[in-house]
Amino acid sequence: MVTHWLKRGNNQRFAISCGSVLAMLGAWVFVTETGLANPLFLPGPKAIYLAFIDVLFDGYQGSTLIEHVGTSLYRILLAFLLACLVGIPLGISMGMSKTAHAIFNPFIEFYRPLPPLGLYTLLVMWLGIGESSKLALLFLAGLPGIIIATVQAVKDINPTFVLATKSLGASRMELIREVYLPGAGPTILTGMRISLGFVYTVLVAAEIVAATAGIGWMIWDAAKFLLSDIVIMGLIILGLTGIALDAVMRFIGYALMPWTRATRQFSKD
């Protein structure tokens, strides 16, 4: 009975979400077809679709849509992977050690609110206009969220579990593997998802300097020529790829941490 009501509730929420998307599309079609919006700045869905087909097969500025998407995803995923490889261990260390927290936290809190374009100018001076500066900017954009989420997740672990594990003679690595990572995993995953969004937000800034391919660069270049159909099409593709990557991360999280599904099911019951 409970499962039936849960499925029914999920179906209702899905129907509401589909209805809101259809309502937005309907409003979009209405304002463009009736002339309420200037097509130069807000083209209709048909124009966006035609721009998508044109760039998909004929390309934009020498690169196909697949090449633009592949270039941006390569930069995003590589920078995000590096941010996770650095941020998660550093966050665990800061959460477990007050000394480590005191050492690294001032630097993280200092650069976290810095505007990407301001930071990018310095990175270009240091690393040049090639891929290194772009990856560094994306890496720095995703790093703080992962560290902060990991630190908080580690601090929220029940001290009783830590003391009980230590009393059984567990080493530091065993404590991390058996207590901190399983307990902090869901919150770390949430921080990773948020950080991936931050990486996406600075993609255009990372690709405006000396780039010849990438969705962010395509959007920036098209905007200079008032090609709003390509700009909107690029933004839609960025949003869809972001949703897809987030879904993949949630799937991996549920696969690696099956107890989170049981917890969610229990809370719903």
FIMI-786677 format. One line per 5 residues: their letters; for each residue x, y, z of N, C-alpha, C. Coordinates in steps of 0.2 Angstrom, whole numbers. Each point is the difference from the previous one (the first is absolute). Layout:
% FIMI-786677
A> X,Y,Z,X,Y,Z,X,Y,Z | ...
***
This chain:
% FIMI-786677
MVTHW> 4,-6,0,-4,6,0,4,6,0 | 6,0,4,4,6,1,4,1,-7 | 2,-6,-3,3,1,-6,-4,3,-6 | -6,-2,0,-5,2,-4,-1,8,0 | 0,2,6,-1,8,1,6,3,-2
LKRGN> 6,-3,2,6,3,-2,1,1,-8 | -2,-6,-3,0,1,-8,-5,5,-2 | -5,0,3,-5,5,-3,2,7,1 | 3,1,6,3,7,1,5,2,-4 | 5,-5,-2,5,1,-5,-3,2,-7
NQRFA> -5,-4,-2,-3,1,-6,-3,7,0 | -3,2,5,-4,7,0,6,5,0 | 5,0,3,6,5,0,3,0,-7 | 0,-6,-3,3,0,-7,-5,3,-5 | -6,-1,1,-5,3,-4,0,8,1
ISCGS> 0,2,6,1,7,1,6,4,-3 | 6,-4,1,6,3,-4,-1,0,-7 | -3,-5,-3,-1,0,-7,-5,6,-2 | -5,1,4,-5,5,-1,3,7,0 | 5,1,5,3,7,0,5,1,-6
VLAML> 3,-5,-2,4,0,-6,-4,2,-6 | -5,-4,-1,-5,2,-6,-3,7,1 | -1,2,6,-3,7,0,5,5,-2 | 6,-1,2,6,5,-2,1,0,-7 | -1,-6,-3,1,-1,-8,-6,4,-3
GAWVF> -6,-1,3,-5,3,-3,0,7,0 | 2,3,6,1,7,0,5,3,-4 | 6,-4,-1,5,2,-5,-2,0,-7 | -4,-5,-2,-3,0,-7,-5,6,-1 | -4,1,6,-5,6,-1,3,7,-1
VTETG> 5,1,4,3,7,0,4,1,-7 | 3,-6,-3,4,1,-6,-4,0,-6 | -6,-4,0,-4,-1,-6,-5,6,0 | -1,4,5,-5,5,0,4,7,-1 | 7,0,0,4,6,-1,1,4,6
LANPL> -2,-3,6,1,4,6,8,0,2 | 4,-5,-2,7,0,1,3,1,-7 | 6,4,0,4,2,-6,3,-7,-1 | -1,-3,-6,4,-6,-2,7,1,0 | 3,6,-1,7,1,0,3,-2,7
FLPGP> -4,1,5,3,-1,7,-3,-6,3 | -6,-2,-2,-4,-6,3,-3,-4,-6 | 4,-4,-4,-3,-4,-5,-4,-6,3 | -5,-2,-4,-4,-5,2,3,-7,0 | -4,-5,3,3,-7,0,2,-3,-7
KAIYL> -4,2,-5,2,-3,-7,7,3,-2 | 1,6,1,7,3,-2,5,-3,4 | -1,-2,7,5,-3,4,2,-7,-3 | -6,-3,-2,1,-7,-3,4,0,-6 | -2,5,-4,4,0,-7,7,2,1
AFIDV> 2,4,5,7,2,2,3,-6,3 | -3,-4,3,3,-7,3,2,-4,-6 | -5,-1,-5,1,-5,-5,6,3,-4 | 0,7,-1,5,3,-5,7,-1,3 | 1,1,7,6,0,3,2,-8,1
LFDGY> -5,-4,1,2,-7,1,3,-3,-7 | -3,2,-5,3,-3,-7,5,4,-3 | -1,7,0,4,4,-4,6,3,5 | -1,0,6,5,3,5,-1,7,1 | 4,3,5,0,7,1,8,2,0
QGSTL> 2,4,-4,7,3,0,5,-6,0 | -2,-4,-5,5,-6,-1,0,-6,4 | -5,0,5,0,-6,4,-8,-2,1 | -1,-6,0,-7,-3,0,-2,1,7 | -7,-1,1,-3,0,7,3,-5,5
IEHVG> 1,-6,-3,3,-5,4,7,1,2 | 4,4,-4,7,2,2,0,5,5 | -5,5,0,-1,5,5,-2,-3,6 | -5,-4,0,-2,-3,7,6,-5,3 | 3,-4,-5,6,-4,3,5,4,3
TSLYR> 2,6,-3,5,4,2,-2,3,7 | -6,2,1,-2,3,6,0,-5,6 | -3,-6,-2,-1,-6,5,7,-2,2 | 5,0,-4,7,-2,1,2,5,6 | 0,6,-1,2,5,4,-4,-1,7
ILLAF> -6,0,0,-4,-1,6,1,-6,4 | 0,-6,-3,1,-6,3,7,-1,3 | 5,3,-4,7,-1,3,1,5,6 | -2,6,-1,1,5,6,-4,-3,6 | -6,-2,-1,-4,-3,5,3,-6,4
LLACL> 3,-4,-4,3,-6,2,6,2,5 | 4,5,-3,6,2,4,-3,4,7 | -5,3,-1,-3,3,6,-2,-5,5 | -3,-5,-2,-2,-6,5,6,-3,3 | 5,-1,-5,6,-4,3,4,4,5
VGIPL> -1,7,0,4,4,4,-5,2,6 | -6,2,-2,-5,2,5,-2,-5,6 | -2,-6,-3,-2,-5,5,5,-2,5 | 6,-2,-2,5,-1,6,2,6,4 | 0,6,-3,1,6,4,-5,1,5
GISMG> -6,0,-3,-6,1,5,0,-5,6 | 1,-6,-2,0,-5,6,6,1,5 | 6,2,-3,5,2,5,-2,7,4 | -3,4,-3,-2,6,4,-6,-1,5 | -4,-5,-2,-6,-2,4,3,-4,6
MSKTA> 5,-4,-1,3,-4,6,5,4,4 | 3,5,-3,6,3,4,-2,8,0 | 0,2,6,-1,7,1,6,4,-3 | 6,-3,1,6,3,-3,0,1,-7 | -2,-5,-4,-1,0,-7,-5,5,-2
HAIFN> -5,0,4,-6,5,-2,3,7,1 | 4,2,5,3,6,2,5,2,-6 | 3,-4,-3,5,1,-5,-3,2,-6 | -5,-4,-3,-2,1,-6,-7,4,-1 | -4,0,5,-6,4,0,1,7,-2
PFIEF> 4,4,3,1,7,-3,1,1,-7 | 4,-4,-3,1,0,-7,-6,-1,-4 | -4,-5,2,-6,-2,-4,-5,5,1 | -1,3,6,-5,5,1,2,6,-4 | 6,1,-1,3,7,-3,-2,-1,-8
YRPLP> 2,-5,-3,-1,0,-7,-7,-3,-3 | -4,-3,5,-7,-2,-2,-4,5,-3 | 0,6,3,-5,5,-3,3,5,-5 | 6,-2,-2,3,4,-6,-3,-1,-6 | -2,5,-4,-3,0,-6,4,-4,-5
PLGLY> -3,-5,-4,4,-4,-5,4,4,-5 | -3,5,-3,4,4,-5,6,4,3 | -1,2,6,6,3,4,5,-5,1 | -2,-6,2,5,-5,2,3,-3,-7 | -4,0,-5,3,-2,-7,5,4,-3
TLLVM> 0,6,1,5,5,-2,7,-2,3 | 0,-2,6,6,-2,4,3,-6,-3 | -5,-5,-1,2,-7,-2,3,1,-7 | -3,4,-4,3,1,-7,7,3,0 | 1,4,5,7,3,1,5,-5,2
WLGIG> -3,-5,4,5,-5,3,1,-6,-5 | -6,-2,-3,0,-7,-3,-1,1,-8 | -1,6,-2,-1,1,-7,-7,0,-3 | -1,0,-6,-7,0,-3,-2,-7,-2 | 4,-5,1,-2,-7,-2,-5,-3,5
ESSKL> 0,-7,-1,-4,-4,4,1,1,8 | 6,1,2,2,0,7,-4,5,4 | 0,6,-3,-4,5,4,-8,-1,0 | -2,-3,-5,-7,-2,0,-2,-5,5 | 4,-6,0,-1,-5,5,1,2,7
ALLFL> 5,5,1,1,2,6,-6,4,3 | -3,4,-4,-6,4,2,-5,-4,2 | -2,-5,-5,-5,-5,2,1,-4,6 | 6,-2,1,2,-4,6,-1,5,6 | 2,6,0,0,4,6,-8,2,1
AGLPG> -4,0,-5,-7,1,1,-3,-6,4 | 2,-6,-2,-4,-6,3,3,-2,7 | 6,3,2,4,-3,6,-4,2,6 | -1,7,1,-3,2,7,-6,-4,2 | -5,-1,-5,-6,-3,2,1,-7,3
IIIAT> 5,-4,-4,1,-7,2,3,0,7 | 5,5,1,4,0,7,-5,2,5 | -4,5,0,-5,2,5,-5,-6,2 | -2,-3,-6,-5,-5,2,3,-6,3 | 6,-2,-2,4,-5,3,1,1,8
VQAVK> 3,6,1,1,2,7,-6,0,4 | -5,2,-2,-6,0,4,-3,-7,1 | 1,-4,-5,-3,-7,0,4,-4,5 | 7,1,0,4,-3,5,-1,2,7 | -1,7,1,-2,2,7,-6,-2,3
DINPT> -5,-2,-5,-7,-2,2,0,-8,2 | 5,-3,-1,1,-7,2,-1,-1,7 | -4,-5,2,-2,-1,7,7,-2,4 | 2,4,5,6,-1,3,0,-7,4 | -6,-3,1,0,-7,3,3,-5,-4
FVLAT> -2,1,-7,3,-5,-5,7,0,0 | 3,6,0,7,1,0,4,-3,6 | -3,1,6,3,-2,6,0,-8,0 | -6,-2,-2,-1,-8,0,5,-3,-5 | 1,3,-6,5,-3,-5,7,0,3
KSLGA> 1,6,3,7,1,3,1,-5,5 | -5,-2,4,1,-4,6,1,-7,-3 | -2,-2,-6,1,-6,-3,7,-1,-3 | 4,5,0,7,0,-2,1,2,-8 | -5,4,-2,0,2,-7,5,5,-1
SRMEL> 4,-1,-6,5,5,-2,-4,6,-3 | 4,5,-1,-3,7,-3,-3,-2,-7 | 4,-3,-4,-3,-2,-7,-6,-4,1 | -1,-5,5,-6,-4,1,-5,4,2 | 1,5,5,-5,5,2,-3,4,-6
IREVY> 4,2,-4,-2,4,-6,-4,-5,-4 | 2,-6,-2,-3,-4,-4,-7,-3,3 | 0,-2,6,-6,-3,3,-5,5,3 | 2,6,2,-4,4,4,-1,7,-4 | 5,3,-2,-1,7,-2,-3,0,-8
LPGAG> 3,-4,-4,-2,-1,-7,-8,-2,0 | -1,-6,3,-8,-2,-1,-4,5,4 | 2,3,5,-5,5,3,0,7,-3 | 5,2,-3,1,6,-3,-2,0,-8 | 0,-6,-2,-1,-1,-8,-6,4,-3
PTILT> -6,-1,3,-6,4,-3,1,8,0 | 3,3,5,1,7,0,6,2,-4 | 5,-4,-1,5,1,-5,-3,0,-7 | -4,-5,-1,-3,-1,-7,-4,7,-1 | -4,2,5,-3,6,-1,4,6,-2
GMRIS> 6,1,4,5,5,-2,3,-1,-7 | 1,-6,-2,2,-1,-7,-5,2,-5 | -6,-1,1,-5,2,-5,0,8,0 | 0,3,6,0,7,0,6,3,-3 | 6,-3,1,6,2,-3,0,0,-8
LGFVY> -3,-6,-2,0,-1,-7,-4,6,-3 | -5,3,3,-4,5,-2,4,7,-1 | 5,0,6,4,6,-1,5,0,-5 | 2,-6,-2,5,-1,-6,-4,2,-6 | -6,-2,-1,-4,2,-6,-1,8,0
TVLVA> -1,3,6,-1,7,-1,6,4,-2 | 6,-2,1,6,3,-3,3,-2,-6 | -4,-5,-3,2,-3,-7,1,6,-5 | -5,4,-1,1,5,-5,6,5,1 | 1,1,7,5,5,1,7,-4,-1
AEIVA> 0,-6,1,6,-4,-2,2,-1,-7 | -6,1,-4,1,-2,-7,0,7,-5 | 0,6,3,0,6,-4,7,2,-2 | 5,-3,3,7,3,-1,3,-6,-5 | 2,2,-6,4,-4,-4,-3,-7,-1
ATAGI> -6,-1,0,-3,-6,-2,-3,0,-7 | 0,-6,-3,-3,-1,-6,-6,-5,-1 | -1,-3,6,-5,-5,0,-3,-1,8 | -6,-2,0,-3,-1,7,-7,4,0 | -5,-3,4,-6,3,0,0,7,3
GWMIW> 4,1,5,1,7,3,2,5,-5 | 6,-2,-4,2,4,-5,-5,1,-6 | -4,-5,-2,-5,1,-5,-5,5,2 | -2,0,7,-5,5,2,3,7,0 | 6,0,2,3,7,1,1,3,-7
DAAKF> 2,-4,-5,2,2,-7,-7,2,-3 | -5,-4,1,-6,1,-4,-4,6,3 | 1,2,6,-2,6,3,2,6,-3 | 7,0,-2,3,6,-3,-3,2,-7 | -3,-5,-3,-4,1,-6,-7,0,0
LLSDI> -3,0,7,-7,0,1,-4,-6,-3 | 4,-6,0,-3,-6,-2,-4,-3,6 | -5,3,2,-4,-2,6,-2,-8,0 | -2,-2,-6,-2,-7,-1,6,-5,2 | 6,2,-2,5,-5,2,2,1,7
VIMGL> -1,6,3,2,1,7,-5,-4,4 | -7,1,-1,-5,-4,4,1,-7,-1 | 2,-2,-6,1,-8,-1,6,-2,4 | 5,4,0,6,-2,4,-2,-1,7 | -4,5,3,-2,0,7,-4,-6,2
IILGL> -4,-2,-5,-5,-6,1,5,-6,0 | 5,0,-4,4,-6,0,4,-1,6 | 3,6,3,3,0,6,-4,-2,6 | -7,2,0,-4,-2,5,-2,-7,0 | -1,-3,-6,-1,-7,-1,6,-5,2
TGIAL> 6,2,-2,6,-3,2,1,0,7 | -2,6,3,1,0,7,-5,-4,4 | -6,-1,-2,-5,-4,3,2,-8,-1 | 3,-1,-6,2,-7,-1,6,-2,4 | 5,4,1,5,-1,4,-2,-1,8
DAVMR> -4,5,2,-3,-1,7,-4,-6,1 | -3,-3,-5,-4,-6,0,5,-6,1 | 6,1,-4,5,-6,0,3,0,7 | 1,6,3,3,1,7,-4,-3,5 | -7,1,-1,-4,-3,5,-1,-7,0
FIGYA> 0,-3,-7,0,-7,-1,6,-3,3 | 6,3,-1,6,-3,3,0,0,8 | -3,6,2,0,0,8,-5,-5,2 | -5,-2,-3,-5,-5,3,4,-7,-1 | 4,-1,-5,3,-6,-1,5,-1,5
LMPWT> 4,5,1,6,-1,5,-3,1,7 | -6,3,2,-2,1,6,-8,-3,0 | -1,-6,0,-7,-3,0,-4,2,6 | 4,1,5,-4,2,7,-4,6,-1 | 2,5,-4,-3,6,-1,-7,-1,-3
RATRQ> -1,-5,-4,-7,-1,-3,-4,-3,6 | 3,-4,4,-4,-3,6,-2,5,4 | 4,5,2,-2,6,4,-5,4,-3 | 0,1,-6,-5,4,-3,-7,-3,0 | 1,-7,-2,-7,-4,0,-3,0,7
FSKD> 5,0,6,-3,0,7,-3,6,1 | 3,6,-2,-2,6,2,-7,2,-3 | -1,-3,-6,-6,1,-4,-6,-4,3 | 2,-6,3,-5,-5,3,-2,3,7
***
